[in-house]
Amino acid sequence: MPDDDEVRARWGENAAISRKGDFILVHLDGPGEDVVRRRTEDFDPDDYFDDDCPLCQIQRAGRVFVFDDYPEDADEWAPLE
């Protein structure tokens, strides 16, 4: 499993990272500690990945799940600083 430095090299220095079981959870949307903690506690791969979805199978095999809950009404995506 990659360490935090390897994950940040791929997803960005400001990505929040948490782990649950064999999964790395990458939070790109700048959540607070409470949100990261809740997402981590609530994460169940069976709830997030559909067994009939080829993309989900690839993501599940990679053991990384990315949260990027930017508001739908945002005019433009802006990377975290």
PLY file of the C-alpha trace (Angstrom):
ply
format ascii 1.0
element vertex 81
property float x
property float y
property float z
element edge 80
property int vertex1
property int vertex2
end_header
0.00 0.00 0.00
1.42 3.42 -0.91
2.44 5.74 1.90
1.00 9.25 2.28
3.87 10.85 0.33
3.21 8.59 -2.66
-0.52 9.32 -2.52
0.12 13.08 -2.36
2.54 12.85 -5.30
-0.36 11.51 -7.36
-3.32 13.46 -5.95
-1.71 16.70 -4.78
0.02 18.05 -1.72
-3.21 19.38 -0.21
-5.28 16.23 -0.50
-6.55 14.93 2.82
-5.81 11.23 3.15
-7.39 8.65 5.40
-7.36 4.87 5.44
-9.96 2.25 6.16
-9.04 -1.39 5.96
-7.20 -1.97 2.69
-8.47 1.27 1.16
-6.91 4.71 0.84
-9.50 7.48 0.91
-8.44 10.67 -0.84
-10.46 13.80 -0.05
-9.91 16.41 -2.79
-12.72 18.76 -1.81
-11.07 20.34 1.22
-13.28 18.84 3.94
-12.80 19.55 7.62
-11.52 16.96 10.05
-15.05 16.03 11.10
-16.07 15.26 7.52
-12.92 13.18 6.91
-13.56 11.26 10.13
-17.23 10.64 9.24
-16.42 9.55 5.69
-13.71 7.21 6.97
-15.93 5.68 9.64
-18.84 5.27 7.21
-16.81 3.94 4.26
-17.94 0.49 3.16
-16.65 -0.62 -0.25
-19.85 -2.59 -0.85
-21.81 0.67 -0.62
-19.50 2.62 -2.93
-18.72 0.10 -5.68
-21.23 -1.63 -7.94
-20.20 -5.22 -8.77
-21.70 -4.88 -12.27
-19.72 -1.73 -13.12
-16.37 -2.27 -14.92
-15.04 1.12 -13.76
-16.00 0.31 -10.17
-14.16 -3.01 -10.43
-10.99 -1.23 -11.56
-11.26 1.34 -8.77
-11.93 -1.33 -6.17
-8.93 -3.35 -7.31
-6.77 -0.22 -6.98
-7.89 0.20 -3.36
-8.32 3.97 -3.69
-11.55 5.91 -3.38
-11.63 9.63 -4.17
-14.08 12.08 -2.62
-14.52 15.25 -4.66
-17.87 16.64 -3.56
-17.61 20.09 -5.06
-20.91 21.97 -5.14
-22.86 21.44 -8.33
-23.51 25.17 -8.61
-19.81 26.07 -8.55
-18.95 28.13 -11.62
-15.58 26.58 -12.04
-13.47 23.91 -10.41
-10.60 25.35 -8.43
-7.76 23.18 -7.11
-7.02 23.24 -3.42
-4.28 25.62 -2.36
0 1
1 2
2 3
3 4
4 5
5 6
6 7
7 8
8 9
9 10
10 11
11 12
12 13
13 14
14 15
15 16
16 17
17 18
18 19
19 20
20 21
21 22
22 23
23 24
24 25
25 26
26 27
27 28
28 29
29 30
30 31
31 32
32 33
33 34
34 35
35 36
36 37
37 38
38 39
39 40
40 41
41 42
42 43
43 44
44 45
45 46
46 47
47 48
48 49
49 50
50 51
51 52
52 53
53 54
54 55
55 56
56 57
57 58
58 59
59 60
60 61
61 62
62 63
63 64
64 65
65 66
66 67
67 68
68 69
69 70
70 71
71 72
72 73
73 74
74 75
75 76
76 77
77 78
78 79
79 80
